[in-house]
Amino acid sequence: MHRLIETIDQRLVALLSQLAAGLDAPPGHRLRLEGLMEAAVLLEIASAAELRALLEGRYREAFGRSLEDDLGEDWLAFFPFPQIPAMARRAPVFPSTRDDL
């Protein structure tokens, strides 16, 4: 396996594992990873389809479900290559005041 693909894979696993654990992931990590994925395609080291398959597999490993399960069948329309749908879980929000004031 090419070293760039190994790096993409390692960073993808780290990013998705962090999110699956309920932690936040700095946007810079995701953006750099997307840049590496685009570079791999531009250098013809991997195709967009191959990297998308890697993303889908690693997502399933981290979350135990598919991207389609979480984002719908048209998730690629919202996250075209090389975007990674990596969002932290919403924090629970509780009102600090009564509504009837």
ZAROMI-728311 format. One record per atom (N, C-alpha, C, CB): atom name; y, z, x; residue number from 1. Coordinates in pm, 1 decimal. Glycine has a CB too. Layout:
+------+----------+----------+----------+-----+
: atom :        v :        w :        u :  nr :
+------+----------+----------+----------+-----+
:   CA :        Y :        Z :        X : NUM :
...
+------+----------+----------+----------+-----+
END
This chain:
+------+----------+----------+----------+-----+
: atom :        v :        w :        u :  nr :
+------+----------+----------+----------+-----+
:    N :   -118.6 :      0.0 :     86.3 :   1 :
:   CA :      0.0 :      0.0 :      0.0 :   1 :
:    C :    123.5 :      0.0 :     89.9 :   1 :
:   CB :      0.6 :    124.3 :    -97.7 :   1 :
:    N :    222.1 :    -75.0 :     51.4 :   2 :
:   CA :    347.6 :    -84.3 :    126.5 :   2 :
:    C :    419.2 :     51.2 :    124.6 :   2 :
:   CB :    439.3 :   -195.6 :     67.2 :   2 :
:    N :    484.5 :     83.2 :    234.6 :   3 :
:   CA :    551.4 :    213.1 :    246.0 :   3 :
:    C :    658.8 :    232.0 :    137.7 :   3 :
:   CB :    614.6 :    227.3 :    384.9 :   3 :
:    N :    729.8 :    125.3 :    102.6 :   4 :
:   CA :    831.4 :    137.0 :     -2.1 :   4 :
:    C :    767.8 :    174.1 :   -135.4 :   4 :
:   CB :    910.0 :      5.9 :    -15.9 :   4 :
:    N :    655.2 :    115.0 :   -168.7 :   5 :
:   CA :    586.1 :    147.0 :   -293.9 :   5 :
:    C :    534.3 :    290.5 :   -290.3 :   5 :
:   CB :    469.6 :     48.4 :   -318.8 :   5 :
:    N :    486.2 :    334.9 :   -175.7 :   6 :
:   CA :    442.2 :    474.7 :   -162.1 :   6 :
:    C :    558.4 :    569.8 :   -186.3 :   6 :
:   CB :    381.5 :    499.6 :    -22.2 :   6 :
:    N :    675.6 :    536.7 :   -132.3 :   7 :
:   CA :    794.4 :    620.9 :   -151.5 :   7 :
:    C :    836.5 :    621.8 :   -297.7 :   7 :
:   CB :    910.8 :    571.7 :    -63.3 :   7 :
:    N :    836.2 :    505.5 :   -360.7 :   8 :
:   CA :    868.9 :    497.6 :   -503.2 :   8 :
:    C :    772.0 :    583.6 :   -583.0 :   8 :
:   CB :    864.8 :    351.1 :   -552.8 :   8 :
:    N :    644.1 :    572.7 :   -554.2 :   9 :
:   CA :    542.7 :    649.9 :   -626.0 :   9 :
:    C :    563.7 :    799.7 :   -607.7 :   9 :
:   CB :    402.8 :    610.8 :   -578.7 :   9 :
:    N :    586.1 :    843.6 :   -484.3 :  10 :
:   CA :    606.7 :    986.1 :   -457.3 :  10 :
:    C :    729.4 :   1040.3 :   -530.5 :  10 :
:   CB :    621.5 :   1009.6 :   -307.0 :  10 :
:    N :    836.7 :    965.2 :   -525.6 :  11 :
:   CA :    960.0 :   1009.7 :   -592.4 :  11 :
:    C :    946.4 :   1006.8 :   -744.1 :  11 :
:   CB :   1077.9 :    922.3 :   -549.8 :  11 :
:    N :    872.8 :    910.4 :   -794.4 :  12 :
:   CA :    849.2 :    902.4 :   -938.1 :  12 :
:    C :    767.6 :   1022.0 :   -985.4 :  12 :
:   CB :    777.7 :    771.4 :   -973.9 :  12 :
:    N :    662.8 :   1056.3 :   -912.0 :  13 :
:   CA :    581.4 :   1172.9 :   -946.0 :  13 :
:    C :    666.4 :   1299.6 :   -942.5 :  13 :
:   CB :    461.6 :   1185.9 :   -849.3 :  13 :
:    N :    747.8 :   1315.0 :   -839.0 :  14 :
:   CA :    831.8 :   1434.6 :   -827.1 :  14 :
:    C :    931.7 :   1444.6 :   -942.5 :  14 :
:   CB :    906.7 :   1433.7 :   -693.1 :  14 :
:    N :    997.5 :   1333.6 :   -975.5 :  15 :
:   CA :   1096.7 :   1333.1 :  -1083.6 :  15 :
:    C :   1033.3 :   1366.1 :  -1217.8 :  15 :
:   CB :   1166.2 :   1197.3 :  -1091.3 :  15 :
:    N :    923.7 :   1298.5 :  -1250.2 :  16 :
:   CA :    860.9 :   1319.8 :  -1380.3 :  16 :
:    C :    795.3 :   1457.6 :  -1389.6 :  16 :
:   CB :    757.3 :   1211.0 :  -1406.8 :  16 :
:    N :    740.3 :   1506.9 :  -1280.1 :  17 :
:   CA :    681.3 :   1641.4 :  -1280.0 :  17 :
:    C :    787.7 :   1746.8 :  -1306.5 :  17 :
:   CB :    611.0 :   1669.9 :  -1146.0 :  17 :
:    N :    902.8 :   1728.2 :  -1245.4 :  18 :
:   CA :   1013.3 :   1821.8 :  -1264.8 :  18 :
:    C :   1056.8 :   1823.2 :  -1411.4 :  18 :
:   CB :   1132.3 :   1784.9 :  -1173.6 :  18 :
:    N :   1070.6 :   1705.9 :  -1470.3 :  19 :
:   CA :   1110.8 :   1697.9 :  -1610.6 :  19 :
:    C :   1002.7 :   1753.2 :  -1703.3 :  19 :
:   CB :   1142.5 :   1553.4 :  -1648.0 :  19 :
:    N :    876.4 :   1724.5 :  -1673.1 :  20 :
:   CA :    766.5 :   1774.7 :  -1756.1 :  20 :
:    C :    758.1 :   1926.2 :  -1752.3 :  20 :
:   CB :    634.3 :   1714.8 :  -1710.7 :  20 :
:    N :    802.3 :   1985.6 :  -1642.1 :  21 :
:   CA :    802.9 :   2131.5 :  -1629.3 :  21 :
:    C :    921.1 :   2194.1 :  -1701.8 :  21 :
:   CB :    805.8 :   2171.5 :  -1482.4 :  21 :
:    N :   1006.0 :   2110.5 :  -1763.0 :  22 :
:   CA :   1120.2 :   2162.7 :  -1837.0 :  22 :
:    C :   1243.6 :   2183.5 :  -1752.2 :  22 :
:   CB :   1083.6 :   2290.9 :  -1901.2 :  22 :
:    N :   1240.6 :   2134.1 :  -1628.4 :  23 :
:   CA :   1354.4 :   2149.0 :  -1538.7 :  23 :
:    C :   1445.2 :   2026.7 :  -1548.4 :  23 :
:   CB :   1306.8 :   2169.6 :  -1393.5 :  23 :
:    N :   1567.0 :   2043.2 :  -1504.0 :  24 :
:   CA :   1660.3 :   1931.9 :  -1501.4 :  24 :
:    C :   1637.4 :   1852.1 :  -1373.4 :  24 :
:   CB :   1807.6 :   1981.7 :  -1510.9 :  24 :
:    N :   1673.3 :   1726.9 :  -1374.4 :  25 :
:   CA :   1662.7 :   1642.5 :  -1256.0 :  25 :
:    C :   1800.3 :   1582.8 :  -1229.0 :  25 :
:   CB :   1554.3 :   1530.3 :  -1274.8 :  25 :
:    N :   1849.0 :   1597.2 :  -1107.6 :  26 :
:   CA :   1981.1 :   1541.4 :  -1076.7 :  26 :
:    C :   1983.4 :   1389.7 :  -1098.8 :  26 :
:   CB :   2020.5 :   1574.4 :   -931.2 :  26 :
:    N :   2088.3 :   1337.7 :  -1160.1 :  27 :
:   CA :   2094.8 :   1194.0 :  -1186.1 :  27 :
:    C :   2087.5 :   1110.7 :  -1058.3 :  27 :
:   CB :   2222.2 :   1161.3 :  -1260.8 :  27 :
:    N :   2136.4 :   1163.6 :   -948.2 :  28 :
:   CA :   2132.3 :   1090.1 :   -822.4 :  28 :
:    C :   1991.3 :   1055.3 :   -780.3 :  28 :
:   CB :   2198.8 :   1169.4 :   -714.3 :  28 :
:    N :   1896.2 :   1145.3 :   -804.5 :  29 :
:   CA :   1756.7 :   1118.5 :   -769.2 :  29 :
:    C :   1702.4 :   1001.0 :   -849.6 :  29 :
:   CB :   1670.0 :   1243.3 :   -792.7 :  29 :
:    N :   1731.9 :    999.9 :   -978.9 :  30 :
:   CA :   1686.0 :    891.3 :  -1064.9 :  30 :
:    C :   1751.9 :    760.3 :  -1024.4 :  30 :
:   CB :   1715.6 :    922.7 :  -1212.3 :  30 :
:    N :   1881.7 :    763.9 :   -998.8 :  31 :
:   CA :   1953.7 :    642.1 :   -963.9 :  31 :
:    C :   1905.4 :    583.7 :   -831.4 :  31 :
:   CB :   2102.8 :    669.9 :   -957.0 :  31 :
:    N :   1879.5 :    668.8 :   -732.2 :  32 :
:   CA :   1826.7 :    618.9 :   -604.7 :  32 :
:    C :   1688.6 :    558.8 :   -623.2 :  32 :
:   CB :   1821.4 :    731.2 :   -500.6 :  32 :
:    N :   1606.9 :    621.6 :   -705.5 :  33 :
:   CA :   1472.9 :    570.0 :   -732.6 :  33 :
:    C :   1480.6 :    434.0 :   -802.4 :  33 :
:   CB :   1393.2 :    669.9 :   -818.7 :  33 :
:    N :   1570.0 :    420.1 :   -896.5 :  34 :
:   CA :   1588.2 :    290.4 :   -962.7 :  34 :
:    C :   1631.7 :    184.2 :   -862.0 :  34 :
:   CB :   1692.1 :    301.7 :  -1076.3 :  34 :
:    N :   1716.8 :    222.0 :   -767.9 :  35 :
:   CA :   1759.6 :    129.6 :   -663.5 :  35 :
:    C :   1643.7 :     86.4 :   -574.3 :  35 :
:   CB :   1868.4 :    193.2 :   -579.1 :  35 :
:    N :   1555.9 :    181.1 :   -540.7 :  36 :
:   CA :   1437.8 :    146.8 :   -461.2 :  36 :
:    C :   1346.5 :     51.3 :   -537.2 :  36 :
:   CB :   1360.6 :    273.5 :   -422.3 :  36 :
:    N :   1332.3 :     74.3 :   -666.5 :  37 :
:   CA :   1248.9 :    -14.0 :   -747.8 :  37 :
:    C :   1307.1 :   -155.3 :   -751.3 :  37 :
:   CB :   1235.2 :     41.6 :   -890.8 :  37 :
:    N :   1437.5 :   -165.1 :   -766.4 :  38 :
:   CA :   1500.7 :   -296.2 :   -768.2 :  38 :
:    C :   1487.2 :   -364.5 :   -632.1 :  38 :
:   CB :   1648.6 :   -283.8 :   -807.2 :  38 :
:    N :   1501.5 :   -288.2 :   -524.6 :  39 :
:   CA :   1485.8 :   -344.4 :   -390.1 :  39 :
:    C :   1344.4 :   -396.7 :   -369.2 :  39 :
:   CB :   1519.2 :   -239.1 :   -283.5 :  39 :
:    N :   1243.9 :   -326.3 :   -419.2 :  40 :
:   CA :   1104.9 :   -370.7 :   -404.7 :  40 :
:    C :   1084.4 :   -505.7 :   -473.0 :  40 :
:   CB :   1008.0 :   -266.0 :   -463.5 :  40 :
:    N :   1148.1 :   -525.7 :   -586.4 :  41 :
:   CA :   1136.3 :   -653.6 :   -656.4 :  41 :
:    C :   1212.7 :   -762.3 :   -580.2 :  41 :
:   CB :   1189.5 :   -641.5 :   -801.7 :  41 :
:    N :   1334.1 :   -732.0 :   -535.9 :  42 :
:   CA :   1413.7 :   -831.1 :   -463.8 :  42 :
:    C :   1346.7 :   -874.8 :   -333.3 :  42 :
:   CB :   1552.0 :   -775.1 :   -434.4 :  42 :
:    N :   1277.9 :   -781.6 :   -267.9 :  43 :
:   CA :   1207.7 :   -813.1 :   -143.4 :  43 :
:    C :   1067.9 :   -869.0 :   -168.3 :  43 :
:   CB :   1198.2 :   -689.2 :    -56.3 :  43 :
:    N :   1032.7 :   -884.7 :   -294.6 :  44 :
:   CA :    902.7 :   -938.0 :   -337.2 :  44 :
:    C :    785.0 :   -855.3 :   -285.5 :  44 :
:   CB :    888.0 :  -1081.4 :   -290.2 :  44 :
:    N :    805.5 :   -724.6 :   -281.1 :  45 :
:   CA :    699.6 :   -631.0 :   -243.2 :  45 :
:    C :    616.9 :   -595.0 :   -365.9 :  45 :
:   CB :    759.1 :   -503.4 :   -178.2 :  45 :
:    N :    682.7 :   -593.6 :   -481.3 :  46 :
:   CA :    616.3 :   -565.5 :   -609.3 :  46 :
:    C :    693.4 :   -638.4 :   -718.8 :  46 :
:   CB :    609.2 :   -410.2 :   -638.4 :  46 :
:    N :    628.0 :   -658.5 :   -830.6 :  47 :
:   CA :    695.4 :   -720.3 :   -944.9 :  47 :
:    C :    748.5 :   -610.0 :  -1036.6 :  47 :
:   CB :    598.5 :   -815.7 :  -1022.7 :  47 :
:    N :    839.9 :   -648.4 :  -1122.3 :  48 :
:   CA :    892.0 :   -553.5 :  -1221.1 :  48 :
:    C :    778.0 :   -503.2 :  -1309.7 :  48 :
:   CB :   1003.4 :   -619.3 :  -1307.6 :  48 :
:    N :    685.0 :   -591.0 :  -1345.1 :  49 :
:   CA :    571.2 :   -552.2 :  -1429.8 :  49 :
:    C :    482.7 :   -449.4 :  -1359.0 :  49 :
:   CB :    487.7 :   -676.4 :  -1468.0 :  49 :
:    N :    460.1 :   -467.7 :  -1229.1 :  50 :
:   CA :    377.9 :   -372.0 :  -1154.1 :  50 :
:    C :    445.4 :   -235.3 :  -1147.3 :  50 :
:   CB :    350.6 :   -424.3 :  -1012.0 :  50 :
:    N :    575.6 :   -234.4 :  -1124.7 :  51 :
:   CA :    647.0 :   -106.8 :  -1117.0 :  51 :
:    C :    658.3 :    -40.8 :  -1253.4 :  51 :
:   CB :    785.8 :   -127.3 :  -1058.1 :  51 :
:    N :    671.0 :   -120.9 :  -1358.2 :  52 :
:   CA :    672.8 :    -66.0 :  -1494.2 :  52 :
:    C :    537.3 :     -2.2 :  -1525.9 :  52 :
:   CB :    706.7 :   -176.9 :  -1598.3 :  52 :
:    N :    428.5 :    -65.5 :  -1483.9 :  53 :
:   CA :    294.7 :     -9.0 :  -1504.6 :  53 :
:    C :    279.2 :    121.9 :  -1427.0 :  53 :
:   CB :    185.8 :   -110.1 :  -1461.2 :  53 :
:    N :    334.6 :    127.1 :  -1307.4 :  54 :
:   CA :    331.0 :    251.2 :  -1228.7 :  54 :
:    C :    407.1 :    361.3 :  -1301.6 :  54 :
:   CB :    391.0 :    228.9 :  -1087.4 :  54 :
:    N :    526.4 :    328.6 :  -1351.4 :  55 :
:   CA :    606.7 :    424.5 :  -1427.8 :  55 :
:    C :    530.3 :    474.6 :  -1549.6 :  55 :
:   CB :    739.3 :    361.1 :  -1471.6 :  55 :
:    N :    471.9 :    382.9 :  -1624.8 :  56 :
:   CA :    398.7 :    421.9 :  -1745.5 :  56 :
:    C :    280.1 :    512.0 :  -1712.0 :  56 :
:   CB :    350.3 :    297.7 :  -1820.8 :  56 :
:    N :    208.4 :    481.2 :  -1605.6 :  57 :
:   CA :     94.5 :    564.0 :  -1566.0 :  57 :
:    C :    136.8 :    702.9 :  -1520.8 :  57 :
:   CB :     17.0 :    496.3 :  -1455.4 :  57 :
:    N :    239.6 :    707.9 :  -1439.6 :  58 :
:   CA :    288.0 :    838.2 :  -1391.2 :  58 :
:    C :    348.5 :    921.1 :  -1505.1 :  58 :
:   CB :    392.7 :    818.3 :  -1279.6 :  58 :
:    N :    412.1 :    856.0 :  -1599.6 :  59 :
:   CA :    467.8 :    927.2 :  -1715.3 :  59 :
:    C :    354.4 :    991.1 :  -1795.6 :  59 :
:   CB :    550.9 :    830.5 :  -1805.3 :  59 :
:    N :    249.5 :    912.5 :  -1818.3 :  60 :
:   CA :    134.6 :    964.8 :  -1893.8 :  60 :
:    C :     71.0 :   1083.0 :  -1820.4 :  60 :
:   CB :     29.4 :    853.5 :  -1916.7 :  60 :
:    N :     59.3 :   1074.7 :  -1688.3 :  61 :
:   CA :      3.2 :   1185.1 :  -1609.9 :  61 :
:    C :     90.0 :   1310.4 :  -1620.2 :  61 :
:   CB :    -11.6 :   1143.7 :  -1463.0 :  61 :
:    N :    220.8 :   1293.1 :  -1615.2 :  62 :
:   CA :    311.8 :   1408.4 :  -1616.8 :  62 :
:    C :    322.2 :   1472.5 :  -1754.6 :  62 :
:   CB :    449.8 :   1366.3 :  -1570.3 :  62 :
:    N :    331.6 :   1389.7 :  -1860.2 :  63 :
:   CA :    359.7 :   1442.2 :  -1993.5 :  63 :
:    C :    238.1 :   1446.7 :  -2086.0 :  63 :
:   CB :    466.1 :   1359.9 :  -2057.2 :  63 :
:    N :    130.6 :   1377.0 :  -2048.9 :  64 :
:   CA :     11.8 :   1375.9 :  -2133.0 :  64 :
:    C :     24.0 :   1286.0 :  -2254.4 :  64 :
:   CB :    -19.0 :   1513.8 :  -2177.4 :  64 :
:    N :    121.9 :   1198.8 :  -2255.5 :  65 :
:   CA :    141.0 :   1102.1 :  -2363.6 :  65 :
:    C :    216.1 :    982.3 :  -2305.6 :  65 :
:   CB :    219.6 :   1165.8 :  -2485.4 :  65 :
:    N :    220.1 :    873.6 :  -2381.7 :  66 :
:   CA :    281.4 :    751.3 :  -2330.5 :  66 :
:    C :    431.5 :    746.9 :  -2358.1 :  66 :
:   CB :    214.0 :    629.5 :  -2391.9 :  66 :
:    N :    496.5 :    655.6 :  -2290.4 :  67 :
:   CA :    638.8 :    632.4 :  -2317.7 :  67 :
:    C :    658.8 :    586.1 :  -2461.4 :  67 :
:   CB :    696.8 :    528.4 :  -2219.8 :  67 :
:    N :    565.7 :    503.7 :  -2512.9 :  68 :
:   CA :    575.8 :    458.6 :  -2651.8 :  68 :
:    C :    566.0 :    575.5 :  -2748.3 :  68 :
:   CB :    467.0 :    356.1 :  -2682.8 :  68 :
:    N :    479.1 :    672.8 :  -2716.5 :  69 :
:   CA :    466.4 :    790.8 :  -2802.4 :  69 :
:    C :    599.5 :    865.6 :  -2812.3 :  69 :
:   CB :    356.7 :    884.8 :  -2748.8 :  69 :
:    N :    669.7 :    876.6 :  -2699.7 :  70 :
:   CA :    793.5 :    954.8 :  -2697.4 :  70 :
:    C :    917.5 :    875.1 :  -2736.2 :  70 :
:   CB :    813.3 :   1012.7 :  -2561.0 :  70 :
:    N :    919.6 :    746.4 :  -2702.3 :  71 :
:   CA :   1042.2 :    668.6 :  -2719.1 :  71 :
:    C :   1030.7 :    553.0 :  -2817.5 :  71 :
:   CB :   1084.9 :    615.5 :  -2587.6 :  71 :
:    N :    911.0 :    525.4 :  -2865.3 :  72 :
:   CA :    889.8 :    414.7 :  -2957.3 :  72 :
:    C :    846.5 :    288.2 :  -2884.3 :  72 :
:   CB :   1016.0 :    387.9 :  -3036.9 :  72 :
:    N :    792.4 :    196.0 :  -2960.9 :  73 :
:   CA :    739.8 :     72.5 :  -2902.8 :  73 :
:    C :    847.2 :    -12.6 :  -2836.1 :  73 :
:   CB :    671.1 :     -8.5 :  -3009.3 :  73 :
:    N :    971.5 :      1.9 :  -2878.8 :  74 :
:   CA :   1078.6 :    -80.4 :  -2822.9 :  74 :
:    C :   1157.2 :     -8.5 :  -2713.4 :  74 :
:   CB :   1173.0 :   -123.3 :  -2933.0 :  74 :
:    N :   1092.5 :     85.0 :  -2643.8 :  75 :
:   CA :   1162.8 :    162.9 :  -2541.4 :  75 :
:    C :   1222.3 :     74.4 :  -2432.7 :  75 :
:   CB :   1068.5 :    264.1 :  -2478.7 :  75 :
:    N :   1159.6 :    -39.3 :  -2404.4 :  76 :
:   CA :   1212.3 :   -128.5 :  -2300.7 :  76 :
:    C :   1345.0 :   -192.8 :  -2340.8 :  76 :
:   CB :   1110.9 :   -237.0 :  -2269.4 :  76 :
:    N :   1371.8 :   -201.6 :  -2469.3 :  77 :
:   CA :   1500.1 :   -255.4 :  -2513.8 :  77 :
:    C :   1614.5 :   -160.3 :  -2477.0 :  77 :
:   CB :   1498.1 :   -280.2 :  -2665.8 :  77 :
:    N :   1584.8 :    -31.8 :  -2472.1 :  78 :
:   CA :   1685.7 :     68.7 :  -2438.6 :  78 :
:    C :   1688.0 :    100.8 :  -2289.9 :  78 :
:   CB :   1660.8 :    195.4 :  -2517.4 :  78 :
:    N :   1576.1 :     79.5 :  -2221.9 :  79 :
:   CA :   1563.5 :    110.8 :  -2079.6 :  79 :
:    C :   1505.9 :     -9.3 :  -2005.1 :  79 :
:   CB :   1474.4 :    235.8 :  -2058.3 :  79 :
:    N :   1582.7 :   -118.7 :  -1992.2 :  80 :
:   CA :   1530.6 :   -235.6 :  -1921.0 :  80 :
:    C :   1513.9 :   -204.8 :  -1772.1 :  80 :
:   CB :   1624.3 :   -356.8 :  -1940.2 :  80 :
:    N :   1422.2 :   -275.3 :  -1709.7 :  81 :
:   CA :   1397.6 :   -255.8 :  -1567.4 :  81 :
:    C :   1527.3 :   -273.0 :  -1490.8 :  81 :
:   CB :   1290.6 :   -353.9 :  -1515.8 :  81 :
:    N :   1558.3 :   -185.8 :  -1396.0 :  82 :
:   CA :   1477.7 :    -79.7 :  -1337.5 :  82 :
:    C :   1510.1 :     59.6 :  -1391.1 :  82 :
:   CB :   1495.1 :    -80.7 :  -1189.8 :  82 :
:    N :   1567.1 :     69.3 :  -1511.3 :  83 :
:   CA :   1603.7 :    200.4 :  -1564.1 :  83 :
:    C :   1480.4 :    285.5 :  -1592.3 :  83 :
:   CB :   1686.5 :    185.0 :  -1691.1 :  83 :
:    N :   1490.9 :    412.7 :  -1559.1 :  84 :
:   CA :   1383.0 :    508.3 :  -1582.4 :  84 :
:    C :   1428.1 :    602.3 :  -1693.8 :  84 :
:   CB :   1346.7 :    588.0 :  -1451.1 :  84 :
:    N :   1351.3 :    611.2 :  -1802.2 :  85 :
:   CA :   1388.7 :    702.9 :  -1910.1 :  85 :
:    C :   1355.9 :    846.8 :  -1871.1 :  85 :
:   CB :   1316.6 :    665.1 :  -2041.4 :  85 :
:    N :   1445.6 :    906.0 :  -1796.0 :  86 :
:   CA :   1422.7 :   1040.9 :  -1743.2 :  86 :
:    C :   1532.1 :   1133.4 :  -1793.6 :  86 :
:   CB :   1418.6 :   1040.8 :  -1587.6 :  86 :
:    N :   1503.3 :   1201.7 :  -1903.1 :  87 :
:   CA :   1599.6 :   1294.0 :  -1960.7 :  87 :
:    C :   1537.1 :   1433.1 :  -1970.8 :  87 :
:   CB :   1646.7 :   1244.6 :  -2099.7 :  87 :
:    N :   1616.9 :   1531.8 :  -1940.9 :  88 :
:   CA :   1570.4 :   1669.3 :  -1955.0 :  88 :
:    C :   1561.4 :   1703.6 :  -2103.3 :  88 :
:   CB :   1665.0 :   1768.3 :  -1880.7 :  88 :
:    N :   1479.5 :   1800.8 :  -2133.7 :  89 :
:   CA :   1470.5 :   1848.1 :  -2272.4 :  89 :
:    C :   1602.7 :   1909.5 :  -2314.2 :  89 :
:   CB :   1355.8 :   1950.8 :  -2288.8 :  89 :
:    N :   1633.4 :   1895.5 :  -2441.7 :  90 :
:   CA :   1755.9 :   1957.6 :  -2493.0 :  90 :
:    C :   1744.8 :   2108.7 :  -2486.0 :  90 :
:   CB :   1783.8 :   1912.9 :  -2637.7 :  90 :
:    N :   1854.2 :   2168.7 :  -2445.3 :  91 :
:   CA :   1858.8 :   2314.1 :  -2440.7 :  91 :
:    C :   1870.4 :   2367.4 :  -2583.2 :  91 :
:   CB :   1977.2 :   2363.7 :  -2352.7 :  91 :
:    N :   1804.2 :   2479.9 :  -2611.9 :  92 :
:   CA :   1819.6 :   2537.6 :  -2745.4 :  92 :
:    C :   1963.4 :   2586.8 :  -2763.9 :  92 :
:   CB :   1718.6 :   2654.1 :  -2767.3 :  92 :
:    N :   2018.8 :   2554.6 :  -2878.2 :  93 :
:   CA :   2156.7 :   2592.4 :  -2906.2 :  93 :
:    C :   2157.5 :   2684.5 :  -3027.7 :  93 :
:   CB :   2246.3 :   2466.4 :  -2930.3 :  93 :
:    N :   2225.1 :   2796.8 :  -3012.4 :  94 :
:   CA :   2234.8 :   2894.1 :  -3120.2 :  94 :
:    C :   2382.0 :   2916.2 :  -3150.8 :  94 :
:   CB :   2164.2 :   3028.3 :  -3082.6 :  94 :
:    N :   2420.4 :   2918.0 :  -3278.7 :  95 :
:   CA :   2563.0 :   2939.4 :  -3311.5 :  95 :
:    C :   2608.2 :   3078.1 :  -3264.1 :  95 :
:   CB :   2587.2 :   2924.4 :  -3465.3 :  95 :
:    N :   2730.0 :   3082.4 :  -3215.0 :  96 :
:   CA :   2782.6 :   3209.6 :  -3169.0 :  96 :
:    C :   2869.9 :   3277.7 :  -3275.4 :  96 :
:   CB :   2862.4 :   3189.0 :  -3041.7 :  96 :
:    N :   2899.6 :   3204.3 :  -3382.2 :  97 :
:   CA :   2977.3 :   3262.5 :  -3490.9 :  97 :
:    C :   2909.9 :   3230.0 :  -3624.2 :  97 :
:   CB :   3123.7 :   3210.0 :  -3488.7 :  97 :
:    N :   2948.5 :   3301.3 :  -3725.7 :  98 :
:   CA :   2893.7 :   3274.3 :  -3858.5 :  98 :
:    C :   2956.7 :   3148.2 :  -3914.9 :  98 :
:   CB :   2917.0 :   3393.8 :  -3953.6 :  98 :
:    N :   2885.5 :   3077.9 :  -3998.7 :  99 :
:   CA :   2935.7 :   2955.2 :  -4060.1 :  99 :
:    C :   3034.3 :   2980.1 :  -4173.1 :  99 :
:   CB :   2821.3 :   2874.3 :  -4111.7 :  99 :
:    N :   3029.8 :   3097.7 :  -4234.4 : 100 :
:   CA :   3111.1 :   3122.9 :  -4353.8 : 100 :
:    C :   3246.5 :   3184.7 :  -4323.6 : 100 :
:   CB :   3036.6 :   3212.5 :  -4447.3 : 100 :
:    N :   3291.7 :   3173.2 :  -4204.6 : 101 :
:   CA :   3423.9 :   3229.5 :  -4171.0 : 101 :
:    C :   3536.4 :   3140.4 :  -4209.3 : 101 :
:   CB :   3433.3 :   3258.1 :  -4025.6 : 101 :
+------+----------+----------+----------+-----+
END
